Amino acid sequence: MSPIKACIFDLDGVIVDTSIYHYLSWRRLANELGFDITREDNEQLKGISRMECLRIILSIGGVSTSADQLYELAEKKNLWYLEHVQTMTPNEVLPGVVEFMDYVKQAGIRIAIASASKNAGKILEKVGLMDRYEVLVDGNVVSKAKPNPEIFLRSARELGVAPVNCIVFEDAISGIQAAHNAGMRSVGVGDEKILKNAHLVVPTLGAMSMDELLALQNFA
């Protein structure tokens, strides 16, 4: 048995859902470049870095650019995305998140947020969750995209907790794999068919109980 000493939460799709804002911004960029993307295309972009997302978008449209243009396009998309982020409120925190994080904190379990987004801090501030976690590790301080475990290993290191004592909450296949690559246990938040490799899958954090969390101590 490995006691749970820390919970590491992905941000988008677990705590808030900004996927519509990403989709609208990427679609606006695609349209400007002369093609369109679908919601299904947007699903490919979960849990990966902005530049990786851009490369996928350009591949869908068959568009080639220089390295300088890549950064210009990524920055343009991010500015459009930030326009949406500025409108966010605490009402956009997903159901049950605050209550579950409070239960975790009261149980003496430490909390980190691990997000590939470079805008994670802004989002957490807009939705009023700045006091709910101890450590934030985001795309500003890590460079390797999931399923590389860098973001989770750094979160554990900054918390001072061994990976074996950490539980990761993720909504993306790449994130679940990154957790396992880090030697951590995982909870998939979303569709059980998609996240079947997680140690436990729940539809939302609001459906997660402390009993279920503690039961994960029995997983090797």
Phi, psi and omega in degrees: 000132177245110183298145180275119180246345180209144171246130179245118185253128164295159183266294188285124180093348179246311181259317175226168177233096179258013184302325179295324180290320175298314182300313180299322182286317177294322180293321177299318179294315179301315180299321179295330180270000173099016176214180184232159173231156182254171175299324179295320175301320182297332180297333180292344189266359184294131170076010180241166186291163181300317182291324176295320177301314181299318180298322177294315179302312181296325177295319178300320182273356182065034184255133176248140179220167174280168178299319179297318179294326178303312181292325177296316180293319179297320180291322178298313178300318182295322178297320177294319179298317181296331175300321177289318181301323181298341181267357185290150179224170176303340179294346181269358171292133185294151184304134175084352184296309183299316181298316181293318179297324177293319177300315181299314181297317180295334179279001179081016179267132184278157188231133172230152171251129180233110185224137176292343182292139173277354182254012186302317181300317179298317181296313180299324177293315182295327183264004172077034182246016184298335183263009185262356183219162179262324187229136172239123174241120185225189184293352177279342184239352175237154184239346184262126184282150170301141019275008171299137186277005187311313186295324180281322178295322178292321178300314180297318181296318180290333175280340184077033183238138178292144179308322182296341180260013182250144172244131179255136176250118188220152177247002183239146179303317181297326179289320176298316179295321178298320178299314180294323177294335179275355183079028182247159173274160188226148170238120175276132179248105183145223186278122182298327181292325181280321187258030188298341181278352178289157178292332178209143176236132175233150181292325178211164175297331179296340180268359182270132179252159176295327178299317178295320179299311182294330179295337179291348176297339183275351178279136178287000000 
